[in-house]
Amino acid sequence: MNAIRLLFGMLALGATAVIQAQGYPNKPIRFIAPFPPGGSSDLIARVISQRMSEQLGQPVVIDNRPGASGSLGAELGARAPADGYTLLLGGVAPFAMNPHLLKRVGYDPFKDFAVVSSLARGPQLLVVHPSLPARTVQEYLALARKKPNALICGSGGVGTPAHIGCELLRLRGNAQLLHVPYKGTGQSVNDLLGAQIQSVFASMPVCYPHVRSGRLRALATTSRERTSLAPELPTMLEAGVADFVTESWWGAYVPSGTPAPIVQRLAAVIGRILPEAETKERFTGLGIETLIMPSKDFVAMMRAEFSNYGRVVKDVGIASQ
């Protein structure tokens, strides 16, 4: 009898989920971008949300929730109702780096979220102000060794990919750099444009337009191989910095427990958006590439990145915050 009741209960839950999905969406959807406006997460979310709004027939509203290198917004996403009306623009910082860097993040990246879709990926660039007399990574390192802690390496906050980049360059390049965290990558780039700091590791959406305009100078990318988006730039490996590979990536997530039919609906919508020529063109203009892969492969990549950055954080010796 108990088994029969359990079976009927499971069938009822499944029927409820299907009914919810059939009427979904019937109100605006919130898309949390866990960094300030103007950063990579914000820009990517805006590209995707615009097309999602058109296809779903409901507004998809960006909710910028910066703080704790993306962990504040990620925790907010994890605690949201699992009804399909809150999505999170997650990425390498909150999901692969912060759990190793922060004493408390308030969520489990693998238990508290369901993957909707991978979205994009792209390397960072080491960019400097044109007034700095360094046109290569080795020239930059020579300056840093000559005047320890005189060169400021800015980032979007402790635990961000830019912070990891600064610390890796300090370690792998055997140079003393002064890391200065900001509340977002956009703010660090603004200070770099004003020559208030000397260098930043930044994602291409944020800094490459300034490189193309000549307002900043790019020295190298952090990818394993040269990116087709900026083939003229060497990788950090090619520039003579061993074991230096980092790459940013982004995906769309919902809280665990979101009905499967709703997750599938959202995944199908994004699955139509990513291959579109307009999406690819807009992403290319930002200096990133679409990342299209099955959810199980994306999760496997997330787990590999989680393990990799656990090792990197230990190597560079960043204390938990």
C-alpha positions as CSV (number, residue, x, y, z in Angstrom):
1,M,0.0,0.0,0.0
2,N,2.8,2.4,0.9
3,A,4.5,1.6,-2.4
4,I,1.3,2.4,-4.3
5,R,0.9,5.7,-2.4
6,L,4.5,6.6,-3.2
7,L,3.9,5.8,-6.9
8,F,0.8,7.9,-7.1
9,G,2.7,10.7,-5.3
10,M,5.5,10.6,-7.8
11,L,3.0,10.6,-10.7
12,A,1.2,13.6,-9.2
13,L,4.5,15.5,-8.9
14,G,5.4,14.7,-12.5
15,A,1.9,15.8,-13.6
16,T,2.3,19.1,-11.7
17,A,5.7,19.7,-13.3
18,V,4.2,19.2,-16.8
19,I,1.3,21.5,-16.0
20,Q,3.7,24.2,-14.7
21,A,5.8,23.9,-17.9
22,Q,2.8,24.1,-20.2
23,G,1.9,27.5,-18.7
24,Y,5.5,28.7,-18.5
25,P,6.5,31.5,-18.7
26,N,3.6,33.7,-17.7
27,K,5.6,36.5,-16.0
28,P,9.0,38.2,-16.3
29,I,12.1,36.1,-15.7
30,R,15.0,37.3,-13.6
31,F,18.5,36.7,-15.0
32,I,21.1,37.3,-12.2
33,A,24.5,38.6,-13.4
34,P,26.7,38.4,-10.3
35,F,29.1,41.2,-11.3
36,P,28.6,44.9,-11.9
37,P,27.3,46.4,-15.1
38,G,29.8,46.6,-17.9
39,G,31.7,43.4,-17.0
40,S,31.8,40.2,-19.0
41,S,28.9,38.5,-17.1
42,D,26.7,41.5,-17.6
43,L,27.5,41.8,-21.3
44,I,26.9,38.1,-22.0
45,A,23.7,38.1,-20.0
46,R,22.3,41.0,-22.0
47,V,23.0,39.3,-25.3
48,I,21.3,36.2,-24.3
49,S,18.4,37.8,-22.4
50,Q,17.4,39.9,-25.3
51,R,16.9,36.9,-27.6
52,M,15.3,34.9,-24.8
53,S,12.7,37.6,-24.3
54,E,11.8,37.5,-27.9
55,Q,11.4,33.7,-28.0
56,L,9.7,33.2,-24.7
57,G,7.3,36.2,-25.0
58,Q,8.2,37.5,-21.6
59,P,10.8,40.0,-20.4
60,V,14.0,38.5,-19.2
61,V,15.4,41.2,-16.8
62,I,19.0,41.5,-15.9
63,D,19.6,41.7,-12.1
64,N,23.2,42.8,-11.4
65,R,24.2,41.5,-8.0
66,P,27.9,42.0,-7.5
67,G,29.9,41.0,-4.4
68,A,32.4,38.5,-3.2
69,S,33.7,37.8,-6.7
70,G,30.4,36.6,-8.0
71,S,29.5,34.5,-4.9
72,L,26.8,36.9,-3.6
73,G,24.8,36.6,-6.8
74,A,25.4,32.9,-7.0
75,E,24.1,32.4,-3.5
76,L,21.1,34.5,-4.4
77,G,20.4,32.3,-7.4
78,A,20.8,29.1,-5.4
79,R,18.3,30.3,-2.8
80,A,15.7,31.5,-5.3
81,P,12.4,29.5,-5.9
82,A,13.0,26.6,-8.2
83,D,10.2,27.6,-10.5
84,G,12.1,28.7,-13.7
85,Y,11.7,32.4,-13.0
86,T,15.3,32.9,-11.8
87,L,18.4,32.1,-13.9
88,L,22.0,32.7,-12.9
89,L,24.8,33.6,-15.3
90,G,27.4,31.5,-13.6
91,G,31.1,31.1,-14.5
92,V,34.6,30.2,-13.6
93,A,35.0,32.5,-10.6
94,P,31.9,31.6,-8.5
95,F,31.9,28.0,-9.5
96,A,35.5,26.9,-9.9
97,M,37.6,29.4,-8.0
98,N,35.7,30.9,-5.1
99,P,35.0,27.7,-3.2
100,H,38.8,27.4,-2.8
101,L,39.3,31.1,-1.9
102,L,36.4,32.0,0.4
103,K,35.7,30.5,3.8
104,R,32.0,30.6,3.0
105,V,30.3,30.9,-0.4
106,G,26.8,29.9,0.7
107,Y,26.2,27.3,-2.1
108,D,27.5,24.2,-3.6
109,P,28.1,24.7,-7.4
110,F,27.3,21.1,-8.1
111,K,24.4,20.4,-5.8
112,D,22.5,23.7,-5.6
113,F,22.2,24.3,-9.4
114,A,20.9,22.6,-12.5
115,V,22.7,23.4,-15.7
116,V,20.5,24.9,-18.4
117,S,23.2,25.5,-21.0
118,S,26.9,26.4,-21.5
119,L,27.1,29.8,-23.1
120,A,30.5,31.2,-23.9
121,R,34.3,31.1,-23.2
122,G,37.3,33.2,-23.8
123,P,40.7,33.9,-22.6
124,Q,41.9,36.9,-20.6
125,L,44.4,39.4,-21.8
126,L,47.3,40.9,-19.9
127,V,46.8,44.6,-20.8
128,V,49.0,47.5,-19.8
129,H,48.7,51.3,-20.2
130,P,50.6,52.5,-23.4
131,S,52.8,54.7,-21.3
132,L,54.4,51.6,-19.7
133,P,57.7,50.9,-21.5
134,A,56.9,47.2,-22.0
135,R,55.8,45.7,-25.3
136,T,56.3,42.1,-24.4
137,V,55.6,40.0,-21.3
138,Q,59.3,39.5,-20.7
139,E,59.8,43.3,-20.8
140,Y,57.0,43.7,-18.3
141,L,58.6,41.1,-16.0
142,A,61.9,42.8,-16.3
143,L,60.4,46.1,-15.1
144,A,58.7,44.3,-12.2
145,R,61.9,42.6,-11.1
146,K,63.8,45.9,-11.3
147,K,61.3,47.7,-9.0
148,P,59.5,45.1,-6.7
149,N,55.9,46.0,-6.0
150,A,56.1,49.1,-8.2
151,L,53.8,47.7,-10.9
152,I,50.1,47.4,-9.9
153,C,48.2,44.5,-11.3
154,G,44.5,45.3,-10.9
155,S,41.6,42.8,-10.8
156,G,37.8,42.7,-10.4
157,G,38.2,41.4,-6.9
158,V,39.8,38.7,-4.7
159,G,39.1,35.3,-6.3
160,T,38.3,36.5,-9.8
161,P,40.1,35.1,-12.8
162,A,42.0,38.4,-13.0
163,H,43.3,38.0,-9.4
164,I,44.4,34.5,-10.2
165,G,46.2,35.9,-13.3
166,C,48.1,38.4,-11.2
167,E,49.2,35.8,-8.7
168,L,50.1,33.3,-11.3
169,L,52.3,35.9,-13.1
170,R,53.9,36.8,-9.8
171,L,54.7,33.1,-9.2
172,R,55.5,31.8,-12.6
173,G,57.3,35.0,-13.7
174,N,59.3,35.3,-10.5
175,A,58.3,38.9,-10.1
176,Q,56.9,41.0,-7.3
177,L,53.6,42.6,-8.3
178,L,51.2,44.6,-6.2
179,H,47.7,43.2,-6.6
180,V,44.9,45.8,-6.1
181,P,41.3,44.4,-6.1
182,Y,38.4,46.4,-7.4
183,K,34.6,45.8,-7.1
184,G,34.5,44.7,-10.8
185,T,36.8,44.3,-13.8
186,G,35.2,47.3,-15.5
187,Q,36.4,49.5,-12.6
188,S,39.9,48.2,-12.8
189,V,40.1,48.8,-16.5
190,N,38.8,52.3,-16.0
191,D,41.7,53.0,-13.7
192,L,44.1,51.4,-16.1
193,L,42.8,53.7,-18.9
194,G,43.5,56.6,-16.6
195,A,47.0,55.4,-15.9
196,Q,46.3,55.1,-12.2
197,I,47.5,51.5,-12.3
198,Q,49.9,49.8,-14.8
199,S,48.3,46.4,-15.7
200,V,45.2,44.3,-15.6
201,F,44.2,40.8,-16.5
202,A,40.8,41.3,-18.1
203,S,38.4,39.3,-20.3
204,M,38.2,40.3,-23.9
205,P,34.7,41.7,-23.7
206,V,35.9,44.3,-21.3
207,C,39.3,45.3,-22.6
208,Y,39.7,44.3,-26.2
209,P,37.8,47.3,-27.6
210,H,40.3,49.5,-25.8
211,V,43.2,47.5,-27.3
212,R,41.8,48.0,-30.8
213,S,41.4,51.7,-30.2
214,G,45.0,52.0,-29.0
215,R,44.0,53.2,-25.5
216,L,45.5,50.0,-24.0
217,R,48.3,47.6,-25.1
218,A,47.8,43.9,-24.9
219,L,50.8,41.7,-24.2
220,A,49.5,38.2,-24.3
221,T,46.4,35.9,-23.9
222,T,46.0,33.3,-21.2
223,S,44.6,30.6,-23.4
224,R,46.5,27.4,-24.3
225,E,46.6,28.3,-28.0
226,R,46.3,31.6,-29.8
227,T,42.7,32.8,-30.0
228,S,41.2,33.3,-33.5
229,L,39.7,36.5,-32.1
230,A,43.1,38.1,-31.6
231,P,45.6,35.9,-33.6
232,E,48.3,38.5,-33.4
233,L,48.7,38.0,-29.7
234,P,51.0,35.4,-28.2
235,T,49.9,33.1,-25.4
236,M,51.5,33.4,-22.0
237,L,53.2,30.1,-22.8
238,E,54.6,31.5,-26.0
239,A,55.7,34.6,-24.1
240,G,57.9,32.4,-21.9
241,V,55.8,32.0,-18.8
242,A,55.5,28.2,-18.1
243,D,52.3,26.5,-16.8
244,F,50.2,29.6,-17.3
245,V,46.8,28.8,-18.8
246,T,43.5,30.2,-17.6
247,E,40.3,30.7,-19.5
248,S,37.0,32.3,-18.5
249,W,33.7,30.4,-19.2
250,W,30.1,31.1,-18.6
251,G,26.9,29.1,-18.4
252,A,23.2,29.5,-17.5
253,Y,21.8,27.8,-14.4
254,V,18.6,27.5,-12.4
255,P,18.2,26.3,-8.8
256,S,18.2,22.6,-8.2
257,G,14.7,21.2,-8.1
258,T,13.4,23.3,-11.0
259,P,11.0,21.1,-12.9
260,A,12.8,19.2,-15.7
261,P,10.3,20.3,-18.4
262,I,11.0,23.9,-17.6
263,V,14.8,23.3,-17.6
264,Q,14.4,21.6,-21.0
265,R,12.3,24.5,-22.3
266,L,15.0,27.0,-21.3
267,A,17.8,24.8,-22.7
268,A,15.9,24.5,-26.0
269,V,15.5,28.2,-26.3
270,I,19.2,28.9,-25.6
271,G,20.1,26.0,-27.8
272,R,18.5,27.9,-30.7
273,I,20.1,31.2,-29.8
274,L,23.7,30.2,-29.5
275,P,24.2,29.0,-33.1
276,E,22.6,32.1,-34.6
277,A,24.8,34.2,-36.7
278,E,23.7,37.3,-34.8
279,T,24.7,35.8,-31.5
280,K,28.1,34.6,-32.8
281,E,28.7,38.0,-34.3
282,R,27.9,39.8,-31.1
283,F,30.0,37.5,-29.0
284,T,32.9,37.9,-31.4
285,G,32.5,41.6,-31.1
286,L,32.9,41.1,-27.4
287,G,36.0,39.0,-27.9
288,I,34.5,35.6,-26.8
289,E,33.2,32.5,-28.5
290,T,30.0,30.6,-28.1
291,L,30.4,27.4,-26.0
292,I,28.1,24.7,-27.3
293,M,28.3,21.3,-25.6
294,P,26.0,18.7,-24.0
295,S,25.1,19.5,-20.4
296,K,26.9,16.4,-19.1
297,D,30.1,17.4,-20.9
298,F,29.8,20.9,-19.5
299,V,29.4,19.6,-15.9
300,A,32.5,17.4,-16.5
301,M,34.4,20.5,-17.6
302,M,33.2,22.4,-14.5
303,R,34.5,19.6,-12.3
304,A,37.8,19.5,-14.0
305,E,38.1,23.3,-13.7
306,F,37.2,23.1,-10.0
307,S,40.0,20.6,-9.4
308,N,42.5,22.6,-11.5
309,Y,41.9,25.9,-9.6
310,G,42.1,24.1,-6.3
311,R,45.7,23.2,-7.2
312,V,46.4,26.7,-8.6
313,V,45.1,28.5,-5.4
314,K,47.3,26.2,-3.3
315,D,50.3,26.9,-5.6
316,V,50.0,30.7,-5.5
317,G,49.3,30.7,-1.7
318,I,46.1,32.9,-1.6
319,A,44.7,32.8,1.9
320,S,41.0,32.2,2.4
321,Q,39.0,35.3,2.8
